[in-house]
Structures are given as C-alpha cells and as structure tokens.
Amino acid sequence: MKNEEYKKLSIDEFTKAAERYESNHAGIYEMCKKDYPEILEELEKEPFQDLLDAGCGPAPMISLLSEKYPERHYTGLDLTPAMIAQAQKKNIPNATFVVGDCENFPFESNCFDAIICSMSFHHYPSPQAFFNCVKRCLRPNGRLILRDVTSDNKALIWLMNTLEMPLANLFGHGDVRVPTRELISECCEKSGLKLEKFEIRKGMRLHCVVRKTDRKG
Ligand SMILES: C[S@@+](CC[C@H](N)C(=O)[O-])C[C@H]1O[C@@H](n2cnc3c(N)ncnc32)[C@H](O)[C@@H]1O
C-alpha cells in the first residue's frame, strides 16, 4: 500500500472512533489507557514547559497533564480532524490543537521541551520522517517519550507484520508495522538523536526515551 493510502485508512478509522474513543465502549482503543500512567511517571522525572502530544487523539493525556500542571503549555497534533474536534471541545486552558501530520510537524524548530507519542507511531508509513521532525522541534536536552506495542520475539513480529497488519488494513485500520528495537535505533541514529531507554514492558509495551543532545536544529 502507498503511504497516502495508509494515512487515508487512519483518518477513516479514527473519524469513526473519535466520539467513543474515551467512553467505556471504546473497544480495542481501551488498551491505550494503560499507557497514560507510565507516560506521566516518565514525564515527572524532568521539568518541562512546552509539550507536544504527537498523534494526540481526543487529548486524554493533555487533559491529565493540564489538571496536574495547569501553568504549562500543551500542543496536540493529530491527522484526523474529528479527533482534534473532540480535543477542542474540552476547552483545556493553555492547550492548542492542530490538524496535521506527525511526519511533517507544522511547528518552528526548537520549540518543545518534551514530545510524547502514544499508540500512534505504528501508523506512520515513514517513521524516519517523524524522528527527523522530533529532532528539529525538540529543544536541546529535550526528550521524546514513545509508547507503542512491540516484542523481542522476531517470529511474532514477522507474523504481526505479515498477517495481522494487512488483515487489519482490510478491516479499515491504518496500521503500518510493529516498531522494533532495530527500527527505533536506526531512526535515532539517522536523525542524530540518542536512544536513552528502550524497554519492553508488561503487555508487549514499548517504552522509549529519546534525547536531543546537541545544539544544532
Ligand atoms: C490509537 S490513537 C492514540 C491516541 C492517543 N495518543 C492515546 O494514547 O490515546 C492513534 C492516533 O494517531 C493518529 N495518527 C495516525 N497517523 C497519524 C499521523 N501521520 N500524524 C498524526 N496523527 C496520526 C490518529 O488519527 C489517532 O488519533
């Protein structure tokens, strides 16, 4: 499938899901909620002022963050206009929501201290483009906290990429691939970011921290 076809599938999938995404009948999206406490815990380790949630959906994480740290500034970016509409309905103070592509951030360079991306990265046909955007838009010493599904079992990854994902595409889901240790390492290396933490946690959860260490944009 072409890159634009994956993106169209994602937009169609999440347009249908937008209204029920945060409800108690969110179906497969229920599992995304398990990631939020661990992202909060990682964020708490360092101060930040300006945070981007890449692939924010209806902004569950920004809602939690703005209650906890109301004085900070939040930006949510999502490809699906219906998701951004749900986020905007919340009228979260100090938050800006933008419809756009995580492979081409519509933001100035060096403008975020922290970027979070949860259960969205496996929808990006060009993961390197996302990492290049992260490198450009993070401030020096800023970090990306990336959460997704993964495994260290190569046979399982092969099955998921070869069978599960194409099947999901047939059923209207915009999933592209399961991110692996190799993929993340390569993206970091090519974009000049430092992979500080790569953990596979309970429930096949990828928990990554990636740092911008230099001063170049
Ligand atoms: C499973 S939801 C995750 C939402 C939220 N991050 C969470 O943890 O609940 C995936 C989101 O990624 C968005 N998405 C998919 N591809 C994208 C892209 N290329 N750029 C921006 N957002 C994208 C979808 O529109 C959807 O809202």
Ligand as a Chemical Component Dictionary entry (heavy atoms), coordinates in Angstrom:
data_LIG
# 
_chem_comp.id                   LIG 
_chem_comp.type                 NON-POLYMER 
_chem_comp.pdbx_formal_charge   0 
_chem_comp.three_letter_code    LIG 
# 
loop_
_chem_comp_atom.comp_id 
_chem_comp_atom.atom_id 
_chem_comp_atom.alt_atom_id 
_chem_comp_atom.type_symbol 
_chem_comp_atom.charge 
_chem_comp_atom.model_Cartn_x 
_chem_comp_atom.model_Cartn_y 
_chem_comp_atom.model_Cartn_z 
_chem_comp_atom.pdbx_ordinal 
LIG C1  C1  C 0  -4.787 4.874  18.882 1  
LIG S1  S1  S 1  -4.902 6.615  18.706 2  
LIG C2  C2  C 0  -3.880 7.171  20.067 3  
LIG C3  C3  C 0  -4.370 8.491  20.619 4  
LIG C4  C4  C 0  -3.667 8.956  21.890 5  
LIG N1  N1  N 0  -2.261 9.213  21.639 6  
LIG C5  C5  C 0  -3.805 7.959  23.012 7  
LIG O1  O1  O 0  -2.787 7.476  23.509 8  
LIG O2  O2  O -1 -4.936 7.669  23.420 9  
LIG C6  C6  C 0  -3.839 6.958  17.325 10 
LIG C7  C7  C 0  -3.936 8.390  16.832 11 
LIG O3  O3  O 0  -2.867 8.639  15.909 12 
LIG C8  C8  C 0  -3.359 9.499  14.900 13 
LIG N2  N2  N 0  -2.485 9.418  13.712 14 
LIG C9  C9  C 0  -2.304 8.360  12.881 15 
LIG N3  N3  N 0  -1.410 8.683  11.926 16 
LIG C10 C10 C 0  -1.016 9.965  12.152 17 
LIG C11 C11 C 0  -0.108 10.856 11.519 18 
LIG N4  N4  N 0  0.583  10.512 10.428 19 
LIG N5  N5  N 0  0.052  12.094 12.042 20 
LIG C12 C12 C 0  -0.665 12.479 13.145 21 
LIG N6  N6  N 0  -1.529 11.677 13.791 22 
LIG C13 C13 C 0  -1.703 10.426 13.310 23 
LIG C14 C14 C 0  -4.776 9.007  14.659 24 
LIG O4  O4  O 0  -5.575 9.962  13.999 25 
LIG C15 C15 C 0  -5.239 8.698  16.084 26 
LIG O5  O5  O 0  -5.886 9.807  16.661 27 
# 
loop_
_chem_comp_bond.comp_id 
_chem_comp_bond.atom_id_1 
_chem_comp_bond.atom_id_2 
_chem_comp_bond.value_order 
_chem_comp_bond.pdbx_ordinal 
LIG C1  S1  SING 1  
LIG S1  C2  SING 2  
LIG S1  C6  SING 3  
LIG C2  C3  SING 4  
LIG C3  C4  SING 5  
LIG C4  N1  SING 6  
LIG C4  C5  SING 7  
LIG C5  O1  DOUB 8  
LIG C5  O2  SING 9  
LIG C6  C7  SING 10 
LIG C7  O3  SING 11 
LIG C7  C15 SING 12 
LIG O3  C8  SING 13 
LIG C8  N2  SING 14 
LIG C8  C14 SING 15 
LIG N2  C9  SING 16 
LIG N2  C13 SING 17 
LIG C9  N3  DOUB 18 
LIG N3  C10 SING 19 
LIG C10 C11 SING 20 
LIG C10 C13 DOUB 21 
LIG C11 N4  SING 22 
LIG C11 N5  DOUB 23 
LIG N5  C12 SING 24 
LIG C12 N6  DOUB 25 
LIG N6  C13 SING 26 
LIG C14 O4  SING 27 
LIG C14 C15 SING 28 
LIG C15 O5  SING 29 
# 
